[in-house]
Amino acid sequence: MTPPSLGCTMPPHRSPSSLKEVARTRHDNDVSALPVVDTRHHPIGVISEADLL
């Protein structure tokens, strides 16, 4: 079963990501937050602009 879409796609990104990589991906895709997923790609959280400050 395919998980529901939130209407956007993010480029594949290796894990773990540095905060610099997260900030760049967020900026390049003009989004205010990125999902945090586990090894099975299940959402477990969100990292937002506030988390980077």
Residue pairs with C-beta under 8 A, 6 or more apart in sequence:
8 31
10 25
10 29
10 31
10 34
10 35
11 25
11 29
13 21
13 25
15 37
17 25
19 52
22 34
22 47
22 52
23 52
25 34
26 32
26 33
26 34
26 49
26 52
32 48
32 49
33 46
33 47
33 48
33 49
34 46
34 47
35 43
35 45
35 46
36 43
36 44
36 45
36 46
36 47
37 43
37 44
38 44
